[in-house]
Amino acid sequence: MRVVIVGAGEVGRTIAHNLEQSHDVVVIDRDPTIIEEVTYSHDVLAIQGDGTERTTLVEAGVERADLVIACTDHDEANVVICGTAKTVSDAFTIARVRQRTLLETWEGSQGAFGVDFMVCTDLLTARAITRITDLPATQDVDTFVGGLVRMAEFEIDAESPVAGSTVHEADQYDSLTFAGVFREEELIVATGETVLQAGDRVVVIGSSSSVTEFARDIVPAMADNGNEIVIVGASEIGFQAAREFEEHGYQPRLIEQDHDRARTVAEKLPNTMVLESDATDVEFLAREHIDEADLVIAALDGDEKNLLVSLLARRLGVGRTVAVIENLEYAELFETVGVDVAINPREETSEEIVRFTRADHTEKVAMLEHDRAEVIEFEVTSESVLAGTPIVEAVTDLPDGVVIGAISRRGELITPRGGTVVQPGDHIVVFVDAAVLEAVIEAI
């Protein structure tokens, strides 16, 4: 497939990295320095130019493209790029936008602006926040097979009952598979003898009830899961997160310093208490009992502000903190100094677009630890190496770094074990080391 990506920022480069091995990729950006970097760091054709201009797209061979992805930092430019591409090509077009209003307009008339698929960064980020905060201690959460299967990544605390246990000892659940363990820079494929250590991030796949039961067991102090949610900053992400929480039955509190913005969002959020104040005012925080919150989400405009708010919340005794970060390189720093989860909107966006580009081969994709591993859903065909063979034998034909996490057969969840025989038509959820992803996709 020929793919033209316009915009070589974090999103564009992440998408190019994911597609370069299996597709013919062309990257366009206006900045010659970025183009030079992309030329040396990626196996793609990099072109310097303005992607909104027809001549630039023609130079990139857009008339022969199957897919055009517009992911610059400007909504309007992305829409124009898609519209321009449609004048010379039948390629499928994807536009990244931040304004929900643009998404709503497009949803009201799909195909508008020449955009075939629109990805709204802020809405994706808000939904990722609500997903992650639904379970205690999670670093990442996603669902597969229409919600039948759940994947979650948890950090093991030193106080956790499973710290120091082997996977075999910790595995006391009916329908749960321990898939992988991230230990600092190392990725470990979980086996029964793997010892879970404090600081490990463990990935489990199974039924929703088993994953929830596991979550409550490893963090018993937070078994209540918490209903006191405070969002700091009525940015578009903060506002959308409040809406998402409202839709899930919560009544969050939202702190916004700007008078006009606070008034505007208060009118749109009937089940959210909007507080107009500076979230770094310690007296205000004490007066409003913010220290009693189960969760504080820092969604201000600026990484430094979000770090400050998160650390202040932790110092006050808040149970859990989530911070929105613009610079992906800060993610590890944030989590090292005590922020429980750092969410990067650009990473959420690139993940969504990559999911879409894999639609021919996979049903769904979730990226873990900044694309070090993926959890993917397949429908098994008769040509698959898994079909008709017990898993213990079939995996010998797959590269190391693969774990079959769950199987769905005609809507029924099957927890895979060595003797389980996968059948054509089954949906399987697989944990894969990103280094062997292409080989696994080809074999399965």
DOLUMTOR-341349 format. One line per 10 residues: number of its first residue (from 1); their letters; for each residue x, y, z of C-alpha. Coordinates in nm, 2 decimals. Example, Ala and Ser with C-alpha at 12.3 -4.5 7.8 and 13.67 -1.06 7.14 Angstrom:
% residues 2
1 = as = 1.23 -0.45 0.78 ~ 1.37 -0.11 0.71
//
This chain:
% residues 444
1 = mrvvivgage = 0.00 0.00 0.00 ~ 0.13 0.35 -0.09 ~ 0.08 0.59 0.20 ~ 0.14 0.96 0.19 ~ 0.18 1.13 0.53 ~ 0.17 1.51 0.55 ~ 0.32 1.65 0.87 ~ 0.64 1.49 1.02 ~ 0.58 1.59 1.38 ~ 0.55 1.33 1.66
11 = vgrtiahnle = 0.23 1.19 1.51 ~ 0.36 1.17 1.16 ~ 0.69 1.01 1.25 ~ 0.52 0.76 1.48 ~ 0.29 0.65 1.20 ~ 0.57 0.64 0.95 ~ 0.77 0.42 1.19 ~ 0.48 0.18 1.22 ~ 0.42 0.15 0.84 ~ 0.76 0.18 0.68
21 = qshdvvvidr = 0.84 -0.19 0.69 ~ 0.53 -0.31 0.52 ~ 0.42 -0.02 0.30 ~ 0.56 0.23 0.05 ~ 0.56 0.55 0.26 ~ 0.61 0.91 0.15 ~ 0.64 1.19 0.42 ~ 0.58 1.56 0.34 ~ 0.68 1.84 0.57 ~ 0.75 2.21 0.52
31 = dptiieevty = 1.05 2.22 0.75 ~ 1.37 2.12 0.56 ~ 1.55 2.03 0.89 ~ 1.28 1.78 0.98 ~ 1.28 1.63 0.63 ~ 1.65 1.58 0.66 ~ 1.61 1.40 1.00 ~ 1.33 1.18 0.86 ~ 1.54 1.09 0.56 ~ 1.82 0.95 0.78
41 = shdvlaiqgd = 1.60 0.80 1.05 ~ 1.32 0.63 0.85 ~ 1.29 0.40 0.54 ~ 1.06 0.64 0.36 ~ 1.07 0.90 0.08 ~ 1.08 1.24 0.25 ~ 0.97 1.55 0.05 ~ 1.00 1.91 0.16 ~ 0.70 2.12 0.07 ~ 0.35 2.24 0.16
51 = gterttlvea = 0.10 1.95 0.17 ~ -0.19 2.18 0.11 ~ -0.06 2.26 -0.24 ~ -0.16 2.03 -0.52 ~ 0.18 2.04 -0.68 ~ 0.35 1.90 -0.37 ~ 0.10 1.62 -0.34 ~ 0.15 1.53 -0.71 ~ 0.53 1.53 -0.65 ~ 0.46 1.28 -0.37
61 = gveradlvia = 0.27 1.06 -0.62 ~ -0.06 1.11 -0.44 ~ -0.25 1.00 -0.75 ~ -0.11 0.65 -0.70 ~ -0.16 0.65 -0.32 ~ -0.40 0.43 -0.14 ~ -0.40 0.63 0.18 ~ -0.33 1.00 0.26 ~ -0.29 1.09 0.63 ~ -0.30 1.46 0.71
71 = ctdhdeanvv = -0.15 1.51 1.06 ~ 0.01 1.85 1.08 ~ -0.06 2.06 1.39 ~ -0.32 2.27 1.21 ~ -0.68 2.15 1.18 ~ -0.76 2.36 0.88 ~ -0.45 2.26 0.69 ~ -0.53 1.89 0.75 ~ -0.88 1.94 0.61 ~ -0.75 2.12 0.31
81 = icgtaktvsd = -0.49 1.85 0.25 ~ -0.76 1.59 0.23 ~ -0.97 1.79 0.01 ~ -0.68 1.87 -0.23 ~ -0.58 1.50 -0.24 ~ -0.93 1.41 -0.34 ~ -0.90 1.63 -0.65 ~ -0.62 1.42 -0.80 ~ -0.66 1.08 -0.62 ~ -0.91 0.82 -0.50
91 = aftiarvrqr = -0.70 0.76 -0.20 ~ -0.87 0.71 0.14 ~ -0.80 1.02 0.35 ~ -0.75 1.06 0.72 ~ -0.74 1.40 0.90 ~ -0.63 1.47 1.25 ~ -0.81 1.76 1.42 ~ -0.82 1.90 1.78 ~ -1.16 2.09 1.75 ~ -1.45 1.87 1.84
101 = tlletwegsq = -1.68 2.10 1.65 ~ -1.50 2.00 1.33 ~ -1.55 1.63 1.42 ~ -1.92 1.69 1.49 ~ -1.96 1.87 1.15 ~ -1.79 1.58 0.97 ~ -1.99 1.32 1.16 ~ -2.31 1.50 1.06 ~ -2.22 1.45 0.69 ~ -1.95 1.18 0.66
111 = gafgvdfmvc = -1.73 1.25 0.36 ~ -1.75 1.63 0.42 ~ -1.43 1.82 0.34 ~ -1.30 1.53 0.14 ~ -1.22 1.35 0.47 ~ -1.30 0.98 0.49 ~ -1.19 0.93 0.85 ~ -1.14 1.20 1.11 ~ -0.95 1.16 1.43 ~ -1.01 1.41 1.71
121 = tdlltarait = -0.70 1.43 1.94 ~ -0.86 1.59 2.24 ~ -1.16 1.36 2.25 ~ -0.93 1.05 2.21 ~ -0.72 1.18 2.50 ~ -1.03 1.24 2.72 ~ -1.15 0.89 2.65 ~ -0.81 0.74 2.73 ~ -0.82 0.92 3.07 ~ -1.16 0.78 3.16
131 = ritdlpatqd = -1.06 0.43 3.04 ~ -0.74 0.43 3.25 ~ -0.90 0.57 3.56 ~ -1.17 0.31 3.56 ~ -0.94 0.06 3.73 ~ -0.70 0.13 4.02 ~ -0.33 0.13 3.95 ~ -0.36 0.09 3.57 ~ -0.11 0.23 3.33 ~ -0.32 0.14 3.02
141 = vdtfvgglvr = -0.65 -0.03 2.95 ~ -0.83 -0.14 2.64 ~ -1.11 -0.37 2.53 ~ -1.13 -0.63 2.25 ~ -1.38 -0.85 2.08 ~ -1.66 -0.60 2.13 ~ -1.58 -0.57 2.51 ~ -1.57 -0.94 2.58 ~ -1.19 -0.93 2.64 ~ -1.01 -0.67 2.84
151 = maefeidaes = -0.64 -0.58 2.85 ~ -0.48 -0.38 3.13 ~ -0.13 -0.28 3.24 ~ -0.07 -0.24 3.61 ~ 0.23 -0.12 3.81 ~ 0.32 -0.35 4.09 ~ 0.37 -0.16 4.41 ~ 0.61 -0.28 4.69 ~ 0.30 -0.31 4.91 ~ 0.11 -0.52 4.66
161 = pvagstvhea = 0.03 -0.88 4.77 ~ 0.17 -1.01 4.44 ~ 0.51 -0.84 4.47 ~ 0.77 -1.12 4.50 ~ 0.53 -1.39 4.38 ~ 0.57 -1.59 4.06 ~ 0.31 -1.56 3.79 ~ 0.21 -1.92 3.87 ~ 0.14 -1.81 4.24 ~ -0.04 -1.49 4.14
171 = dqydsltfag = -0.25 -1.66 3.88 ~ -0.56 -1.74 4.08 ~ -0.82 -1.62 3.83 ~ -1.06 -1.82 3.61 ~ -1.01 -1.63 3.29 ~ -0.69 -1.43 3.30 ~ -0.36 -1.46 3.12 ~ -0.04 -1.29 3.23 ~ 0.11 -1.17 2.90 ~ 0.42 -0.96 2.96
181 = vfreeeliva = 0.62 -0.77 3.21 ~ 0.80 -0.44 3.15 ~ 1.09 -0.40 3.39 ~ 1.27 -0.07 3.34 ~ 1.39 -0.10 2.97 ~ 1.34 -0.48 2.96 ~ 1.04 -0.66 2.81 ~ 0.98 -1.01 2.96 ~ 0.73 -1.25 2.81 ~ 0.55 -1.39 3.11
191 = tgetvlqagd = 0.58 -1.75 3.21 ~ 0.47 -1.94 3.52 ~ 0.82 -1.89 3.67 ~ 0.84 -1.51 3.61 ~ 0.87 -1.34 3.95 ~ 0.67 -1.01 3.98 ~ 0.89 -0.74 4.13 ~ 0.80 -0.41 4.28 ~ 0.81 -0.15 4.00 ~ 0.72 -0.40 3.73
201 = rvvvigssss = 0.44 -0.31 3.49 ~ 0.25 -0.63 3.42 ~ 0.02 -0.68 3.13 ~ -0.28 -0.91 3.18 ~ -0.55 -1.01 2.93 ~ -0.88 -1.18 3.01 ~ -1.25 -1.13 3.10 ~ -1.35 -0.79 3.24 ~ -1.45 -0.95 3.57 ~ -1.12 -1.13 3.61
211 = vtefardivp = -0.91 -0.82 3.52 ~ -1.12 -0.61 3.77 ~ -1.08 -0.88 4.04 ~ -0.70 -0.88 3.98 ~ -0.69 -0.50 4.00 ~ -0.87 -0.49 4.33 ~ -0.65 -0.77 4.47 ~ -0.32 -0.61 4.39 ~ -0.42 -0.27 4.53 ~ -0.66 -0.36 4.82
221 = amadngneiv = -0.63 -0.01 4.97 ~ -0.80 0.13 4.66 ~ -1.06 -0.14 4.63 ~ -1.33 0.13 4.64 ~ -1.19 0.26 4.31 ~ -1.29 0.61 4.42 ~ -1.56 0.85 4.31 ~ -1.40 1.18 4.40 ~ -1.26 1.31 4.08 ~ -1.10 1.65 4.04
231 = ivgaseigfq = -1.00 1.78 3.70 ~ -0.76 2.08 3.69 ~ -0.79 2.30 3.38 ~ -1.09 2.35 3.15 ~ -0.88 2.30 2.84 ~ -1.06 2.12 2.57 ~ -0.91 1.79 2.71 ~ -1.02 1.88 3.06 ~ -1.37 1.97 2.94 ~ -1.41 1.66 2.73
241 = aarefeehgy = -1.28 1.44 3.02 ~ -1.55 1.59 3.25 ~ -1.81 1.51 2.99 ~ -1.69 1.15 2.96 ~ -1.69 1.11 3.34 ~ -2.05 1.25 3.35 ~ -2.15 1.00 3.09 ~ -2.01 0.72 3.31 ~ -2.21 0.84 3.61 ~ -1.95 1.04 3.79
251 = qprlieqdhd = -2.00 1.40 3.92 ~ -1.65 1.54 3.90 ~ -1.52 1.88 4.01 ~ -1.34 2.10 3.76 ~ -1.10 2.38 3.86 ~ -1.05 2.66 3.61 ~ -0.89 3.00 3.68 ~ -1.02 3.19 3.38 ~ -1.36 3.35 3.46 ~ -1.51 3.33 3.12
261 = rartvaeklp = -1.40 2.98 3.04 ~ -1.52 2.86 3.38 ~ -1.86 3.01 3.32 ~ -1.88 2.86 2.97 ~ -1.80 2.51 3.07 ~ -2.02 2.53 3.38 ~ -2.32 2.59 3.14 ~ -2.23 2.28 2.94 ~ -2.15 2.04 3.23 ~ -2.47 1.99 3.43
271 = ntmvlesdat = -2.32 1.72 3.66 ~ -1.98 1.88 3.72 ~ -1.91 2.13 3.99 ~ -1.69 2.40 3.83 ~ -1.47 2.59 4.08 ~ -1.31 2.92 3.96 ~ -0.96 2.94 4.12 ~ -0.59 2.89 4.08 ~ -0.53 2.52 4.14 ~ -0.19 2.59 4.30
281 = dveflarehi = -0.35 2.80 4.58 ~ -0.29 2.57 4.88 ~ -0.55 2.75 5.09 ~ -0.81 2.70 4.82 ~ -0.72 2.33 4.79 ~ -0.75 2.28 5.16 ~ -1.08 2.47 5.18 ~ -1.23 2.25 4.90 ~ -1.09 1.93 5.06 ~ -0.90 1.84 4.74
291 = deadlviaal = -0.67 1.62 4.95 ~ -0.97 1.38 4.99 ~ -1.00 1.33 4.62 ~ -0.93 0.98 4.49 ~ -0.81 1.11 4.16 ~ -0.67 1.44 4.03 ~ -0.63 1.49 3.65 ~ -0.40 1.77 3.55 ~ -0.52 1.90 3.21 ~ -0.37 2.25 3.19
301 = dgdeknllvs = -0.20 2.40 2.89 ~ 0.16 2.34 2.97 ~ 0.36 2.04 3.09 ~ 0.53 2.23 3.37 ~ 0.19 2.34 3.51 ~ 0.06 1.99 3.50 ~ 0.37 1.85 3.67 ~ 0.34 2.11 3.95 ~ -0.03 2.04 4.00 ~ 0.02 1.67 4.01
311 = llarrlgvgr = 0.31 1.68 4.26 ~ 0.11 1.92 4.48 ~ -0.19 1.68 4.47 ~ 0.04 1.39 4.57 ~ 0.18 1.60 4.85 ~ -0.16 1.67 4.98 ~ -0.24 1.30 4.99 ~ -0.45 1.25 4.67 ~ -0.47 0.88 4.59 ~ -0.39 0.89 4.22
321 = tvavienley = -0.27 1.15 3.96 ~ -0.30 1.16 3.59 ~ -0.12 1.43 3.38 ~ -0.16 1.53 3.02 ~ 0.18 1.60 2.86 ~ 0.26 1.76 2.52 ~ 0.62 1.65 2.51 ~ 0.64 1.27 2.50 ~ 1.00 1.28 2.62 ~ 0.87 1.40 2.96
331 = aelfetvgvd = 0.65 1.08 3.01 ~ 0.92 0.88 3.19 ~ 1.03 1.19 3.40 ~ 0.67 1.25 3.51 ~ 0.62 0.89 3.62 ~ 0.96 0.88 3.79 ~ 0.89 1.17 4.01 ~ 0.55 1.03 4.12 ~ 0.28 1.11 3.86 ~ 0.09 0.78 3.83
341 = vainpreets = 0.00 0.81 3.46 ~ 0.12 1.05 3.19 ~ -0.09 1.07 2.87 ~ 0.03 1.22 2.55 ~ -0.24 1.34 2.31 ~ -0.01 1.29 2.00 ~ 0.06 0.93 2.11 ~ -0.31 0.86 2.14 ~ -0.37 1.00 1.79 ~ -0.10 0.81 1.62
351 = eeivrftrad = -0.22 0.49 1.79 ~ -0.57 0.55 1.66 ~ -0.45 0.61 1.30 ~ -0.22 0.31 1.30 ~ -0.51 0.09 1.43 ~ -0.70 0.21 1.13 ~ -0.43 0.13 0.88 ~ -0.40 -0.22 1.01 ~ -0.77 -0.28 0.95 ~ -0.71 -0.53 0.67
361 = htekvamleh = -0.50 -0.75 0.89 ~ -0.62 -0.70 1.25 ~ -0.95 -0.62 1.41 ~ -0.80 -0.40 1.68 ~ -0.46 -0.27 1.81 ~ -0.34 -0.13 2.14 ~ 0.01 -0.01 2.17 ~ 0.20 -0.04 2.50 ~ 0.49 0.15 2.66 ~ 0.53 0.39 2.37
371 = draeviefev = 0.51 0.12 2.10 ~ 0.75 -0.13 2.26 ~ 0.47 -0.40 2.25 ~ 0.12 -0.43 2.11 ~ -0.19 -0.62 2.19 ~ -0.37 -0.71 1.87 ~ -0.70 -0.89 1.78 ~ -0.72 -1.13 1.48 ~ -0.98 -1.34 1.32 ~ -0.81 -1.67 1.26
381 = tsesvlagtp = -0.82 -1.81 0.90 ~ -0.76 -2.16 0.78 ~ -0.41 -2.05 0.65 ~ -0.30 -1.93 1.00 ~ -0.02 -2.14 1.17 ~ -0.25 -2.14 1.47 ~ -0.55 -2.31 1.30 ~ -0.62 -2.67 1.40 ~ -0.31 -2.71 1.61 ~ -0.27 -2.71 2.00
391 = iveavtdlpd = -0.12 -2.38 2.10 ~ 0.18 -2.54 2.26 ~ 0.28 -2.68 1.92 ~ 0.16 -2.38 1.70 ~ 0.37 -2.12 1.89 ~ 0.69 -2.31 1.79 ~ 0.62 -2.17 1.44 ~ 0.60 -1.81 1.58 ~ 0.89 -1.59 1.68 ~ 0.97 -1.55 2.05
401 = gvvigaisrr = 0.78 -1.26 2.21 ~ 0.43 -1.37 2.15 ~ 0.16 -1.47 2.40 ~ -0.20 -1.58 2.31 ~ -0.40 -1.39 2.57 ~ -0.76 -1.48 2.49 ~ -0.98 -1.65 2.24 ~ -1.34 -1.57 2.15 ~ -1.54 -1.85 1.98 ~ -1.89 -1.76 1.87
411 = gelitprggt = -1.91 -1.50 2.14 ~ -1.78 -1.72 2.42 ~ -1.45 -1.64 2.59 ~ -1.20 -1.92 2.61 ~ -0.89 -1.88 2.83 ~ -0.60 -2.03 2.62 ~ -0.38 -2.30 2.76 ~ -0.12 -2.52 2.60 ~ -0.37 -2.79 2.48 ~ -0.63 -2.54 2.34
421 = vvqpgdhivv = -0.68 -2.59 1.97 ~ -0.76 -2.27 1.78 ~ -1.02 -2.30 1.51 ~ -1.07 -2.09 1.19 ~ -1.32 -1.81 1.27 ~ -1.19 -1.77 1.63 ~ -1.10 -1.42 1.74 ~ -0.77 -1.42 1.93 ~ -0.61 -1.14 2.13 ~ -0.23 -1.16 2.12
431 = fvdaavleav = 0.04 -0.98 2.31 ~ 0.34 -0.92 2.07 ~ 0.68 -0.77 2.12 ~ 0.70 -0.49 1.86 ~ 1.03 -0.62 1.73 ~ 0.86 -0.93 1.59 ~ 0.52 -0.78 1.50 ~ 0.55 -0.80 1.12 ~ 0.66 -1.16 1.13 ~ 0.37 -1.25 1.37
441 = ieai = 0.11 -1.07 1.15 ~ 0.24 -1.26 0.85 ~ 0.23 -1.60 1.02 ~ -0.11 -1.55 1.19
//
